[in-house]
């Protein structure tokens, strides 16, 4: 069975799933009961007796997803939602997710991207934990790498990145820092691989150990699905051999998002600007990578890689009926080896549309199905949660 045929089967399967869900849009009870079935409330009894306790929830879910990088992906997920004792409405709900999945491309993924708020949000502990055994395609380095250069390689990745932030004189402005450990090993290549025979730094694996400075401005009303507010995330990391890094380099990451409610919150205009800049002896897997299911949908994740990346996207989200919603989106992005080479006329475009189905009203969590079109490429995505 070819991958193209499998993709078509999955595409029609997703459309069928949404078609079957539409008749249930006006009857929330069956879906709410299903969510409740997978939800544990570890401190329910104590929270009833003590109003200073937030009723924490542990939500267990089966996971099914699809993207061109993973093909069909399935596994289990857990999401722990809680607040520290004495936290009121001024403190947003802390979110500790964990997912474990396996894909038809023989990929294993363990992931947690957590945000923990202290009482009155005086501190935030945020970060990422990754473990991946991940075959993927490589097309070369640079914005003009041809599709004919495609070859597959696989690697094992372990990433640990905790960042501690302290609230400043502004309610939603936080500053702090942390550490980042990113190990890439067990590199395997195709027979007569061009990549394996190249002198690209990190082709035989790498270890990145760095100290990060961080600034975050976060006024979103909801961490999972924002309807209003700003999210600005800036880190600058110093990776040094004396810390244990296999090469010396610096890495800047910038992510700015704006959410504007329209039509009495029934629709939202979401905007995002994403940038990465790297300097020094940067290994392969630390380069900026364009594409994926979150930004520049339509392009394979890592279709274009280079030292610097700049991408932006806009998405209009709106309700259709009951739990069913839809989005239209557009974006543009590019990668370059020198920042002066960024030129608006060179940015690759992407456009697309998608459907949303609300599976958890209380947490405002959606299943999404997106179809993205890029320059000479197109892809489907089926995921839990918004792209950004």
C-alpha positions as CSV (number, residue, x, y, z in Angstrom):
1,X,0.0,0.0,0.0
2,X,1.5,3.3,-1.1
3,X,1.8,6.3,1.3
4,X,-0.3,8.4,-1.1
5,X,-3.1,5.8,-1.1
6,X,-2.9,5.6,2.7
7,X,-3.1,9.4,3.0
8,X,-6.2,9.4,0.9
9,X,-7.8,6.7,3.0
10,X,-7.0,8.6,6.2
11,X,-8.3,11.9,4.7
12,X,-11.7,10.4,3.8
13,X,-11.7,8.7,7.2
14,X,-11.3,12.0,9.0
15,X,-14.1,13.6,6.9
16,X,-16.3,10.6,7.8
17,X,-15.6,11.1,11.5
18,X,-16.6,14.7,11.4
19,X,-19.7,13.8,9.4
20,X,-20.7,11.4,12.1
21,X,-20.1,13.9,14.8
22,X,-22.2,16.6,13.2
23,X,-25.6,15.0,14.2
24,X,-24.4,15.0,17.8
25,X,-23.6,18.7,17.9
26,X,-26.7,19.7,19.7
27,X,-26.5,16.9,22.3
28,X,-23.6,17.6,24.5
29,X,-24.3,15.0,27.1
30,X,-22.8,11.9,25.4
31,X,-19.5,13.6,24.7
32,X,-19.4,15.3,28.2
33,X,-20.0,11.9,29.8
34,X,-17.2,10.4,27.7
35,X,-14.8,13.2,28.9
36,X,-15.9,12.6,32.5
37,X,-15.3,8.9,32.1
38,X,-11.6,9.6,31.4
39,X,-11.3,12.3,34.1
40,X,-10.0,11.6,37.6
41,X,-10.4,14.1,40.4
42,X,-7.8,13.2,43.0
43,X,-8.7,15.9,45.6
44,X,-12.4,16.1,45.0
45,X,-13.5,15.2,48.5
46,X,-10.9,17.6,50.1
47,X,-11.9,20.4,47.7
48,X,-15.5,20.2,48.8
49,X,-14.5,20.6,52.4
50,X,-11.8,23.3,51.8
51,X,-12.7,26.1,49.5
52,X,-9.0,27.2,49.3
53,X,-8.3,24.0,47.3
54,X,-8.8,23.9,43.5
55,X,-10.5,20.7,42.3
56,X,-7.6,19.3,40.4
57,X,-8.2,17.0,37.3
58,X,-6.3,14.3,35.7
59,X,-7.6,13.7,32.2
60,X,-6.6,10.5,30.5
61,X,-7.2,10.2,26.8
62,X,-6.4,7.9,23.9
63,X,-4.5,9.8,21.2
64,X,-4.9,9.5,17.4
65,X,-3.2,12.0,15.1
66,X,-1.9,12.3,11.6
67,X,0.7,14.5,9.9
68,X,3.1,13.9,7.0
69,X,6.1,13.6,9.3
70,X,4.5,10.8,11.4
71,X,1.8,9.3,9.2
72,X,-0.8,7.8,11.6
73,X,0.1,8.3,15.2
74,X,-1.6,6.7,18.2
75,X,-1.0,6.3,21.9
76,X,-2.2,7.6,25.2
77,X,-2.1,11.0,26.9
78,X,-2.5,12.4,30.4
79,X,-3.1,16.0,31.4
80,X,-3.0,17.2,35.0
81,X,-4.7,20.5,35.7
82,X,-4.4,22.1,39.1
83,X,-3.8,25.2,41.2
84,X,-1.8,25.6,44.4
85,X,-3.7,26.0,47.7
86,X,-5.2,29.5,48.1
87,X,-5.0,30.3,44.4
88,X,-8.1,32.1,43.1
89,X,-9.3,33.4,39.7
90,X,-6.2,35.6,39.4
91,X,-4.1,32.5,39.0
92,X,-4.5,30.5,35.8
93,X,-4.7,26.8,35.8
94,X,-1.4,24.9,35.8
95,X,-1.1,22.4,33.0
96,X,1.2,19.3,33.1
97,X,0.5,17.2,30.0
98,X,2.3,13.9,29.0
99,X,1.8,12.0,25.8
100,X,3.3,8.7,24.6
101,X,2.7,7.7,21.0
102,X,3.9,5.4,18.3
103,X,3.5,6.0,14.5
104,X,3.3,4.0,11.4
105,X,6.7,5.4,10.4
106,X,8.2,3.5,13.4
107,X,8.6,6.6,15.5
108,X,8.3,6.7,19.3
109,X,7.5,10.0,20.9
110,X,7.3,11.0,24.6
111,X,6.5,14.6,25.2
112,X,5.5,17.1,28.0
113,X,5.3,20.8,27.5
114,X,4.3,22.2,31.0
115,X,3.3,25.5,32.5
116,X,3.0,25.7,36.3
117,X,1.8,28.9,38.0
118,X,2.5,29.6,41.6
119,X,-0.1,31.4,43.8
120,X,-1.0,34.8,42.3
121,X,1.4,33.9,39.5
122,X,4.4,35.3,41.2
123,X,6.4,32.5,39.6
124,X,6.0,30.3,36.5
125,X,7.9,27.1,35.8
126,X,7.6,26.2,32.2
127,X,9.5,24.0,29.8
128,X,9.7,20.9,27.6
129,X,10.6,17.3,28.0
130,X,11.2,15.2,24.8
131,X,12.2,11.6,24.0
132,X,12.0,10.6,20.4
133,X,13.2,7.8,18.2
134,X,12.5,9.6,15.0
135,X,13.1,8.7,11.3
136,X,12.7,11.8,9.1
137,X,13.6,13.2,5.7
138,X,16.5,15.5,4.9
139,X,16.8,17.6,1.8
140,X,19.9,19.6,2.4
141,X,20.7,22.9,4.1
142,X,19.4,26.2,2.6
143,X,16.2,27.7,1.2
144,X,16.8,26.3,-2.2
145,X,17.4,22.6,-1.4
146,X,15.7,20.5,-4.1
147,X,13.0,17.9,-3.4
148,X,15.1,15.4,-5.5
149,X,17.8,15.5,-2.7
150,X,15.4,13.7,-0.3
151,X,16.9,11.0,1.9
152,X,15.9,9.4,5.2
153,X,17.8,9.3,8.4
154,X,16.9,8.4,12.0
155,X,18.0,9.5,15.4
156,X,17.3,9.4,19.1
157,X,16.6,12.7,20.9
158,X,16.4,13.5,24.6
159,X,15.5,17.1,25.5
160,X,15.2,18.5,29.0
161,X,14.4,22.3,29.3
162,X,13.1,23.7,32.6
163,X,12.8,27.5,32.8
164,X,11.9,29.4,36.0
165,X,10.4,32.9,35.6
166,X,9.5,35.6,38.2
167,X,6.8,38.1,37.9
168,X,7.9,41.7,37.5
169,X,6.2,45.1,38.2
170,X,3.9,44.3,35.3
171,X,1.1,41.7,35.9
172,X,1.9,39.5,32.9
173,X,5.6,40.2,32.4
174,X,8.0,37.5,33.7
175,X,11.8,37.2,33.5
176,X,14.2,34.4,34.5
177,X,16.2,31.7,33.0
178,X,17.0,28.0,32.9
179,X,19.0,25.3,31.3
180,X,18.6,23.2,28.2
181,X,20.0,19.8,27.4
182,X,19.5,18.4,23.9
183,X,21.0,15.0,23.1
184,X,21.0,13.7,19.5
185,X,22.4,10.2,19.0
186,X,22.1,6.8,17.3
187,X,22.2,8.4,13.9
188,X,21.4,6.0,11.1
189,X,21.4,6.7,7.4
190,X,20.4,5.2,4.1
191,X,23.0,3.2,2.0
192,X,25.2,5.7,0.1
193,X,23.8,8.6,2.1
194,X,24.9,12.0,1.0
195,X,24.2,13.3,4.5
196,X,26.4,10.7,6.1
197,X,29.3,11.5,3.8
198,X,29.0,15.3,4.4
199,X,31.0,17.5,6.8
200,X,27.8,18.9,8.3
201,X,28.3,19.5,12.0
202,X,26.3,17.1,14.1
203,X,25.8,14.5,11.4
204,X,27.2,11.9,13.8
205,X,25.2,13.2,16.7
206,X,25.5,16.1,19.1
207,X,25.0,17.2,22.7
208,X,23.8,20.7,23.4
209,X,24.0,21.9,27.0
210,X,23.3,25.6,27.5
211,X,22.2,28.3,30.0
212,X,19.2,30.3,28.9
213,X,17.9,33.8,29.7
214,X,14.2,34.1,29.2
215,X,11.5,36.8,29.0
216,X,7.8,36.0,28.8
217,X,4.7,38.2,28.5
218,X,1.6,36.1,28.8
219,X,-1.9,37.7,29.1
220,X,-3.8,34.9,27.4
221,X,-7.2,34.1,28.9
222,X,-6.7,30.4,28.3
223,X,-3.4,28.5,27.9
224,X,-4.9,25.7,25.8
225,X,-7.2,27.7,23.5
226,X,-6.8,31.5,23.8
227,X,-9.5,33.9,22.8
228,X,-7.8,37.1,23.8
229,X,-4.5,38.4,25.0
230,X,-0.8,38.3,24.1
231,X,1.9,35.6,24.4
232,X,5.5,36.7,23.8
233,X,8.3,34.2,24.5
234,X,12.0,35.1,24.1
235,X,15.0,32.9,25.1
236,X,18.7,33.3,24.4
237,X,20.9,30.3,25.1
238,X,24.7,30.1,25.5
239,X,26.0,26.6,24.7
240,X,29.6,26.0,25.9
241,X,32.0,23.1,25.9
242,X,32.7,23.7,29.6
243,X,29.0,23.0,30.3
244,X,29.3,19.7,28.4
245,X,28.2,20.9,24.9
246,X,29.8,19.2,22.0
247,X,30.0,22.5,20.2
248,X,30.0,26.2,21.1
249,X,27.1,28.3,19.8
250,X,24.3,30.7,20.7
251,X,20.6,30.2,20.0
252,X,17.8,32.8,20.1
253,X,14.1,31.8,19.9
254,X,11.3,34.2,19.6
255,X,7.5,33.5,19.5
256,X,4.9,36.3,19.6
257,X,1.2,35.6,19.4
258,X,-1.8,37.9,19.5
259,X,-5.4,36.8,20.0
260,X,-8.3,39.2,19.1
261,X,-11.9,38.2,19.9
262,X,-14.5,39.1,17.3
263,X,-18.3,38.8,17.2
264,X,-18.8,38.4,20.9
265,X,-16.1,35.7,21.2
266,X,-17.7,33.5,18.7
267,X,-14.7,34.1,16.4
268,X,-11.0,34.9,17.0
269,X,-8.3,36.4,14.9
270,X,-5.0,34.7,15.9
271,X,-1.6,36.0,14.7
272,X,1.9,34.6,15.2
273,X,5.5,35.6,14.5
274,X,8.1,32.9,15.0
275,X,11.9,33.4,14.6
276,X,15.1,31.5,15.5
277,X,18.6,32.9,15.1
278,X,21.7,30.8,15.7
279,X,25.4,31.8,15.7
280,X,28.7,29.8,16.0
281,X,29.2,26.1,15.5
282,X,25.6,25.1,15.3
283,X,24.8,21.3,14.9
284,X,22.4,20.0,12.4
285,X,19.4,19.4,14.7
286,X,19.6,22.9,16.2
287,X,19.1,24.7,12.9
288,X,15.9,26.5,12.2
289,X,13.4,24.1,10.5
290,X,10.5,25.3,8.4
291,X,7.2,23.4,8.2
292,X,5.1,21.2,10.4
293,X,1.7,20.9,11.9
294,X,2.0,24.2,14.0
295,X,3.4,26.8,11.6
296,X,3.8,26.7,7.8
297,X,1.3,23.9,7.5
298,X,1.5,22.3,4.1
299,X,5.3,21.9,4.2
300,X,7.0,18.9,5.7
301,X,8.6,19.6,9.0
302,X,12.3,20.3,8.3
303,X,11.7,20.6,4.5
304,X,14.0,23.7,4.6
305,X,16.6,24.2,7.3
306,X,19.3,26.8,7.9
307,X,20.8,29.0,10.6
308,X,18.0,31.6,10.8
309,X,14.2,31.2,10.4
310,X,11.5,33.7,10.2
311,X,7.8,32.8,9.7
312,X,4.4,34.4,10.4
313,X,0.8,33.3,10.1
314,X,-2.7,34.5,10.6
315,X,-5.7,32.3,11.5
316,X,-9.4,33.2,11.6
317,X,-11.3,30.8,13.9
318,X,-15.1,30.8,14.0
319,X,-18.0,28.7,15.3
320,X,-20.4,27.0,12.9
321,X,-22.9,25.1,15.0
322,X,-22.7,23.8,18.5
323,X,-19.4,22.1,19.0
324,X,-18.3,22.4,15.4
325,X,-16.0,25.2,14.2
326,X,-13.7,26.1,11.4
327,X,-10.6,28.0,10.5
328,X,-8.9,29.6,7.5
329,X,-5.2,30.5,7.7
330,X,-2.4,31.9,5.7
331,X,1.3,32.4,6.3
332,X,4.8,32.9,4.9
333,X,8.3,31.9,6.0
334,X,11.9,31.5,5.0
335,X,15.3,30.2,6.2
336,X,18.6,31.8,5.4
337,X,22.3,31.5,6.4
338,X,22.7,35.2,6.9
339,X,20.1,37.5,8.4
340,X,20.7,40.1,5.7
341,X,19.4,37.5,3.1
342,X,15.8,37.8,4.4
343,X,13.8,39.3,1.6
344,X,10.0,39.5,1.6
345,X,9.9,38.4,-2.1
346,X,11.6,35.1,-1.2
347,X,9.2,34.0,1.6
348,X,7.3,30.8,0.8
349,X,3.5,31.1,1.2
350,X,1.0,28.8,2.8
351,X,-2.8,28.8,2.9
352,X,-5.3,26.4,4.2
353,X,-8.5,25.7,6.1
354,X,-9.7,23.3,8.7
355,X,-12.5,22.0,10.9
356,X,-12.6,22.0,14.7
357,X,-14.6,19.9,17.1
358,X,-14.9,20.8,20.7
359,X,-14.3,17.8,22.9
360,X,-14.0,19.5,26.3
361,X,-16.2,22.5,26.9
362,X,-14.7,23.2,30.4
363,X,-11.1,23.4,29.1
364,X,-12.1,24.6,25.6
365,X,-10.1,21.9,23.9
366,X,-10.6,21.1,20.3
367,X,-9.8,18.3,17.8
368,X,-8.5,19.8,14.6
369,X,-8.3,18.7,11.0
370,X,-6.3,21.0,8.8
371,X,-5.5,21.0,5.1
372,X,-2.4,23.2,4.2
373,X,-1.2,24.2,0.8
374,X,2.4,25.4,0.2
375,X,4.4,26.1,-2.9
376,X,4.3,22.7,-4.8
377,X,3.2,20.9,-1.7
378,X,0.1,20.1,0.3
379,X,-0.6,18.1,3.5
380,X,-3.3,17.0,5.9
381,X,-3.1,17.2,9.7
382,X,-5.3,15.7,12.4
383,X,-4.3,16.7,15.9
384,X,-5.6,17.5,19.4
385,X,-5.3,21.2,20.3
386,X,-4.8,24.4,18.2
387,X,-1.8,25.0,16.1
388,X,-0.8,27.9,18.3
